[in-house]
């Protein structure tokens, strides 16, 4: 039981703190219909890459309401190089307390989906995301986004 609480606390810390110490290079988001996010709806998000020598992290951002019925959400993400990844974001703890930050009626959070990504070409790239939940129409998700962040341990600029 204690192990589960530690795991949730670790996920929450990563969820909340990772954004505080990394530089966002490019961001994009898409509002989702109030009627819900259909399992067949792929969200296509453009990101801009200007430096191929830098390592990046890809983070999925999410805004949801308290109408979201689950403590987590699964995503299927297709990266710009064509790979497909499955990403889990924990949104609430075992007691139903949201791990995301509240602002008004929305809760906001993100999860780093992929670390140390390198791009071969500058310019616009696309990330494609679909939800991996069992619901045909997922309720309570206001918008989904992607952030391209400078990897924290990137040494390409010569700074230690």
TANOR-V515848 format. One record per run of one state. SS is the DSSP state (H for helix, E for strand, L for the rest). FROM is the first residue (numbers start at 1). TO is the last residue. Records with the same first field share a line. If there is no record, write none. Layout:
# TANOR-V515848
SS->FROM-TO + FROM-TO
This chain:
# TANOR-V515848
L->1-1 + 22-23 + 32-36 + 39-42 + 50-55 + 65-71 + 79-83 + 91-91 + 93-97 + 99-100 + 104-105 + 118-122 + 132-136 + 139-140 + 151-160
H->2-21
E->24-31 + 37-38 + 43-49 + 56-64 + 72-78 + 84-90 + 92-92 + 98-98 + 101-103 + 106-117 + 123-131 + 137-138 + 141-150
